[in-house]
Amino acid sequence: MVRITLVVFMLAFAVGCGSEDESAAPAQGRFAQLVVTVDADGNGAKAGKQVELTCATPGENAACRAASRLKAADFEPVSPKRACTDIFGGPETATISGDLDGRTVKGTFRRANGCEVARWEKVSALLEQVE
């Protein structure tokens, strides 16, 4: 019985050890490095506007503060199984990609229905930084 307990303990210890996932660690001295693109007409007839955002800290400026309020879940697409209201919020589209607080993020946003409008609103403070 003691041997089994010791083996289980050693296995649990070995699983907990090992190299850390470096992709989850933020780059040295950088909180965020994002590319934010907004296409006002949504179909690309006019070129979209883009900003490259690099933040050493979350409070560095308004754009960095907006980025700091986002969670990884905010970049997830709407599940195709989710029922959404048939509300058109406008033709705008946007993309946000890069690294945020040690995580790689990528999201495409539009305002085609109620669920997509809600996603847009969650990231709107960051999208508003694109001029």
ZABAMI-345046 format. One line per 3 residues: their letters; for each residue x, y, z of N, C-alpha, C. Coordinates in nm, 4 decimals. Layout:
N
A = X Y Z X Y Z X Y Z | ...
END
This chain:
131
MVR = 0.0823 -0.1193 0.0000 0.0000 0.0000 0.0000 0.0868 0.1258 0.0000 | 0.1936 0.1227 0.0796 0.2836 0.2365 0.0874 0.3528 0.2571 -0.0458 | 0.3915 0.1455 -0.1129 0.4570 0.1565 -0.2433 0.3643 0.2202 -0.3458
ITL = 0.2378 0.1814 -0.3466 0.1413 0.2364 -0.4423 0.1251 0.3864 -0.4181 | 0.1131 0.4249 -0.2908 0.1005 0.5663 -0.2575 0.2241 0.6430 -0.3021 | 0.3403 0.5854 -0.2799 0.4655 0.6503 -0.3190 0.4749 0.6638 -0.4707
VVF = 0.4352 0.5598 -0.5444 0.4385 0.5642 -0.6913 0.3411 0.6699 -0.7421 | 0.2218 0.6751 -0.6875 0.1229 0.7750 -0.7288 0.1756 0.9149 -0.7001 | 0.2345 0.9338 -0.5853 0.2905 1.0649 -0.5507 0.4011 1.1041 -0.6480
MLA = 0.4891 1.0107 -0.6802 0.5996 1.0401 -0.7716 0.5474 1.0724 -0.9114 | 0.4465 1.0008 -0.9569 0.3874 1.0299 -1.0887 0.3216 1.1668 -1.0897 | 0.2490 1.1985 -0.9849 0.1842 1.3296 -0.9773 0.2885 1.4400 -0.9758
FAV = 0.3980 1.4183 -0.9051 0.5055 1.5172 -0.9000 0.5700 1.5334 -1.0364 | 0.5930 1.4230 -1.1065 0.6564 1.4277 -1.2383 0.5679 1.4987 -1.3397 | 0.4372 1.4771 -1.3328 0.3451 1.5438 -1.4246 0.3456 1.6938 -1.3987
GCG = 0.3555 1.7349 -1.2743 0.3559 1.8764 -1.2396 0.4854 1.9462 -1.2762 | 0.5912 1.8696 -1.2938 0.7199 1.9281 -1.3296 0.7338 1.9344 -1.4804 | 0.8425 1.9882 -1.5236 0.8672 1.9960 -1.6668 0.8759 2.1399 -1.7092
SED = 0.8970 2.1577 -1.8373 0.9129 2.2936 -1.8867 0.7786 2.3648 -1.8893 | 0.7840 2.4930 -1.8619 0.6630 2.5737 -1.8689 0.6332 2.6046 -2.0132 | 0.5072 2.6226 -2.0450 0.4666 2.6593 -2.1794 0.5044 2.8043 -2.2021
ESA = 0.6091 2.8268 -2.2793 0.6567 2.9626 -2.2999 0.5599 3.0460 -2.3818 | 0.4718 2.9821 -2.4598 0.3754 3.0593 -2.5388 0.2733 3.1278 -2.4493 | 0.2571 3.0785 -2.3262 0.1626 3.1404 -2.2349 0.2252 3.2556 -2.1561
APA = 0.3549 3.2692 -2.1640 0.4214 3.3766 -2.0905 0.4300 3.5012 -2.1772 | 0.3997 3.6187 -2.1210 0.4094 3.7397 -2.1997 0.5538 3.7685 -2.2396 | 0.5688 3.8293 -2.3532 0.7022 3.8680 -2.3977 0.7596 3.9661 -2.2970
QGR = 0.8895 3.9630 -2.2828 0.9572 4.0470 -2.1852 0.9159 4.1934 -2.1997 | 0.8559 4.2505 -2.0950 0.8216 4.3918 -2.0949 0.7065 4.4293 -2.1864 | 0.6218 4.3340 -2.2259 0.5129 4.3667 -2.3170 0.3829 4.3032 -2.2680
FAQ = 0.2822 4.3865 -2.2483 0.1501 4.3390 -2.2086 0.0683 4.2975 -2.3303 | 0.0754 4.3770 -2.4373 -0.0044 4.3479 -2.5552 0.0670 4.3916 -2.6817 | 0.0489 4.3130 -2.7848 0.0917 4.3511 -2.9192 -0.0189 4.3012 -3.0118
LVV = -0.1015 4.3952 -3.0575 -0.2204 4.3613 -3.1339 -0.2261 4.4396 -3.2644 | -0.2892 4.3796 -3.3631 -0.3236 4.4486 -3.4865 -0.4757 4.4539 -3.4885 | -0.5290 4.5749 -3.4931 -0.6740 4.5958 -3.4914 -0.7125 4.6610 -3.6240
TVD = -0.8025 4.5976 -3.6973 -0.8462 4.6480 -3.8270 -0.9972 4.6641 -3.8255 | -1.0449 4.7786 -3.8743 -1.1885 4.8036 -3.8844 -1.2194 4.8433 -4.0286 | -1.3160 4.7740 -4.0871 -1.3620 4.8041 -4.2227 -1.5037 4.8600 -4.2097
ADG = -1.5182 4.9898 -4.2270 -1.6460 5.0575 -4.2022 -1.7568 5.0113 -4.2953 | -1.7242 4.9780 -4.4215 -1.8302 4.9352 -4.5128 -1.8438 4.7830 -4.5187 | -1.7533 4.7119 -4.4576 -1.7654 4.5682 -4.4445 -1.7380 4.4867 -4.5683
NGA = -1.7410 4.5471 -4.6856 -1.7192 4.4671 -4.8063 -1.5859 4.4964 -4.8726 | -1.5077 4.5836 -4.8134 -1.3757 4.6110 -4.8659 -1.3702 4.7101 -4.9798 | -1.4826 4.7727 -5.0171 -1.4805 4.8715 -5.1245 -1.3869 4.9864 -5.0883
KAG = -1.3920 5.0279 -4.9629 -1.2967 5.1258 -4.9109 -1.1984 5.0476 -4.8244 | -1.0760 5.0919 -4.8268 -0.9756 5.0246 -4.7440 -1.0093 5.0391 -4.5961 | -0.9934 4.9308 -4.5226 -1.0137 4.9366 -4.3793 -0.9023 5.0146 -4.3120
KQV = -0.9284 5.0591 -4.1920 -0.8273 5.1315 -4.1150 -0.7682 5.0363 -4.0129 | -0.6405 5.0551 -3.9856 -0.5696 4.9607 -3.9001 -0.4791 5.0350 -3.8028 | -0.4656 4.9776 -3.6853 -0.3701 5.0290 -3.5878 -0.2934 4.9099 -3.5311
ELT = -0.1644 4.9290 -3.5143 -0.0812 4.8301 -3.4465 -0.0570 4.8815 -3.3066 | -0.1001 4.8054 -3.2102 -0.0962 4.8462 -3.0712 0.0097 4.7658 -2.9961 | 0.1014 4.8345 -2.9325 0.2012 4.7697 -2.8478 0.1959 4.8371 -2.7122
CAT = 0.1745 4.7577 -2.6090 0.1618 4.8092 -2.4733 0.2595 4.7372 -2.3812 | 0.3372 4.8133 -2.3098 0.4240 4.7550 -2.2078 0.3429 4.7225 -2.0823 | 0.2426 4.8084 -2.0531 0.1579 4.7885 -1.9351 0.0125 4.8133 -1.9729
PGE = -0.0820 4.7583 -1.8971 -0.2236 4.7786 -1.9280 -0.2685 4.9236 -1.9190 | -0.2066 5.0041 -1.8361 -0.2506 5.1419 -1.8169 -0.1758 5.2444 -1.9000 | -0.1006 5.2000 -1.9971 -0.0141 5.2896 -2.0745 -0.0896 5.4005 -2.1468
NAA = -0.2040 5.3691 -2.2049 -0.2869 5.4686 -2.2742 -0.4286 5.4126 -2.2868 | -0.5173 5.4876 -2.3517 -0.6582 5.4457 -2.3620 -0.6734 5.3132 -2.4351 | -0.5968 5.2930 -2.5416 -0.6056 5.1683 -2.6166 -0.5592 5.0496 -2.5320
CRA = -0.4535 5.0676 -2.4564 -0.4033 4.9607 -2.3699 -0.5024 4.9295 -2.2585 | -0.5658 5.0341 -2.2041 -0.6690 5.0115 -2.1014 -0.7863 4.9352 -2.1610 | -0.8262 4.9688 -2.2832 -0.9359 4.8974 -2.3498 -0.8986 4.7508 -2.3712
ASR = -0.7768 4.7257 -2.4129 -0.7308 4.5879 -2.4339 -0.7277 4.5104 -2.3028 | -0.6915 4.5769 -2.1949 -0.6798 4.5082 -2.0660 -0.8138 4.4589 -2.0131 | -0.9218 4.5143 -2.0608 -1.0549 4.4724 -2.0155 -1.1067 4.3502 -2.0916
LKA = -1.0341 4.3041 -2.1921 -1.0795 4.1914 -2.2731 -1.0321 4.0589 -2.2157 | -1.1137 3.9570 -2.2371 -1.0825 3.8206 -2.1957 -1.0693 3.7350 -2.3213 | -1.0044 3.6233 -2.3089 -0.9881 3.5324 -2.4228 -1.1238 3.4935 -2.4815
ADF = -1.2248 3.4776 -2.3969 -1.3578 3.4386 -2.4435 -1.4201 3.5440 -2.5354 | -1.3784 3.6690 -2.5226 -1.4326 3.7755 -2.6064 -1.3928 3.7587 -2.7528 | -1.2919 3.6775 -2.7801 -1.2455 3.6558 -2.9163 -1.3064 3.5314 -2.9806
EPV = -1.3757 3.4515 -2.9011 -1.4357 3.3283 -2.9508 -1.5545 3.3600 -3.0415 | -1.5687 3.2854 -3.1524 -1.6838 3.3083 -3.2394 -1.8134 3.2611 -3.1727 | -1.9232 3.3083 -3.2247 -2.0545 3.2653 -3.1756 -2.0763 3.1204 -3.2193
SPK = -2.1220 3.0394 -3.1284 -2.1499 2.8993 -3.1606 -2.2603 2.8914 -3.2651 | -2.2437 2.8064 -3.3649 -2.3493 2.7910 -3.4651 -2.4786 2.7332 -3.4065 | -2.4694 2.6755 -3.2865 -2.5874 2.6195 -3.2204 -2.6649 2.7239 -3.1408
RAC = -2.6086 2.8426 -3.1266 -2.6714 2.9468 -3.0454 -2.7786 3.0197 -3.1257 | -2.8942 3.0392 -3.0652 -3.0016 3.1157 -3.1283 -2.9740 3.2642 -3.1075 | -2.9789 3.3407 -3.2161 -2.9489 3.4840 -3.2108 -3.0651 3.5633 -3.2694
TDI = -3.0879 3.6812 -3.2155 -3.1923 3.7666 -3.2704 -3.1528 3.8140 -3.4094 | -3.2521 3.8372 -3.4905 -3.2295 3.8800 -3.6287 -3.2267 4.0321 -3.6331 | -3.1230 4.0890 -3.5737 -3.1046 4.2339 -3.5695 -2.9758 4.2671 -3.6433
FGG = -2.9855 4.3516 -3.7441 -2.8689 4.3931 -3.8206 -2.8134 4.5202 -3.7592 | -2.6888 4.5160 -3.7139 -2.6285 4.6303 -3.6473 -2.5480 4.7200 -3.7386 | -2.5245 4.6774 -3.8617 -2.4484 4.7573 -3.9563 -2.3517 4.6712 -4.0351
PET = -2.2931 4.7273 -4.1403 -2.2068 4.6478 -4.2275 -2.0623 4.6336 -4.1785 | -2.0253 4.7047 -4.0740 -1.8866 4.7065 -4.0286 -1.8349 4.5660 -3.9965 | -1.7069 4.5462 -4.0252 -1.6369 4.4251 -3.9843 -1.5061 4.4672 -3.9188
ATI = -1.4509 4.3794 -3.8382 -1.3245 4.4093 -3.7704 -1.2507 4.2801 -3.7409 | -1.1202 4.2922 -3.7284 -1.0377 4.1807 -3.6830 -0.9411 4.2330 -3.5771 | -0.9137 4.1479 -3.4809 -0.8136 4.1763 -3.3781 -0.7287 4.0505 -3.3676
SGD = -0.5974 4.0673 -3.3781 -0.5098 3.9510 -3.3647 -0.3784 3.9931 -3.3016 | -0.3137 3.8969 -3.2388 -0.1840 3.9230 -3.1770 -0.1727 3.8560 -3.0419 | -0.0977 3.9182 -2.9543 -0.0750 3.8665 -2.8197 -0.1332 3.9630 -2.7179
LDG = -0.2048 3.9071 -2.6219 -0.2663 3.9873 -2.5172 -0.2444 3.9184 -2.3838 | -0.1688 3.9822 -2.2969 -0.1435 3.9316 -2.1624 -0.0948 3.7863 -2.1643 | -0.0022 3.7583 -2.2574 0.0582 3.6257 -2.2628 -0.0178 3.5226 -2.3429
RTV = -0.1260 3.5615 -2.4060 -0.2049 3.4669 -2.4856 -0.2173 3.5161 -2.6280 | -0.2141 3.4225 -2.7213 -0.2377 3.4560 -2.8603 -0.3878 3.4665 -2.8803 | -0.4315 3.5773 -2.9394 -0.5743 3.5984 -2.9630 -0.5976 3.6299 -3.1111
KGT = -0.7151 3.5924 -3.1571 -0.7545 3.6249 -3.2931 -0.9063 3.6195 -3.2983 | -0.9654 3.7283 -3.3455 -1.1108 3.7322 -3.3551 -1.1549 3.8140 -3.4737 | -1.2639 3.7704 -3.5336 -1.3283 3.8433 -3.6420 -1.4641 3.8870 -3.5901
FRR = -1.4964 4.0132 -3.6130 -1.6175 4.0708 -3.5562 -1.7002 4.1347 -3.6666 | -1.8317 4.1221 -3.6520 -1.9254 4.1848 -3.7446 -2.0518 4.2162 -3.6679 | -2.1472 4.2769 -3.7341 -2.2700 4.3178 -3.6642 -2.3931 4.2638 -3.7360
ANG = -2.3857 4.1374 -3.7780 -2.4885 4.0774 -3.8625 -2.6125 4.0298 -3.7870 | -2.6022 4.0080 -3.6559 -2.7180 3.9635 -3.5776 -2.6960 4.0029 -3.4317 | -2.7926 3.9745 -3.3478 -2.7842 4.0165 -3.2083 -2.6627 3.9616 -3.1351
CEV = -2.6258 3.8378 -3.1610 -2.5093 3.7782 -3.0954 -2.3808 3.8472 -3.1398 | -2.3701 3.8733 -3.2701 -2.2507 3.9392 -3.3229 -2.2422 4.0848 -3.2744 | -2.3568 4.1509 -3.2643 -2.3584 4.2882 -3.2120 -2.3079 4.2890 -3.0673
ARW = -2.3492 4.1905 -2.9882 -2.3048 4.1817 -2.8484 -2.1537 4.1597 -2.8413 | -2.0995 4.0744 -2.9282 -1.9534 4.0534 -2.9326 -1.8827 4.1828 -2.9700 | -1.9385 4.2541 -3.0688 -1.8799 4.3815 -3.1133 -1.8737 4.4803 -2.9972
EKV = -1.9821 4.4868 -2.9211 -1.9880 4.5801 -2.8079 -1.8813 4.5490 -2.7034 | -1.8501 4.4216 -2.6820 -1.7481 4.3847 -2.5837 -1.6103 4.4386 -2.6217 | -1.5825 4.4463 -2.7511 -1.4500 4.4921 -2.7960 -1.4539 4.6346 -2.8507
SAL = -1.5686 4.7003 -2.8424 -1.5865 4.8308 -2.9065 -1.4889 4.9376 -2.8555 | -1.4548 4.9361 -2.7269 -1.3614 5.0369 -2.6765 -1.2261 5.0254 -2.7456 | -1.1859 4.9044 -2.7791 -1.0605 4.8863 -2.8531 -1.0783 4.9221 -3.0001
LEQ = -1.1905 4.8850 -3.0589 -1.2160 4.9177 -3.2001 -1.2220 5.0685 -3.2225 | -1.2719 5.1407 -3.1227 -1.2815 5.2862 -3.1336 -1.1442 5.3555 -3.1389 | -1.0392 5.2823 -3.1062 -0.9042 5.3388 -3.1111 -0.8498 5.3456 -3.2542
VE = -0.9175 5.2781 -3.3458 -0.8753 5.2793 -3.4869 -0.9349 5.4035 -3.5508 | -0.8508 5.4917 -3.6009 -0.8987 5.6158 -3.6612 -0.8692 5.6200 -3.8080
END
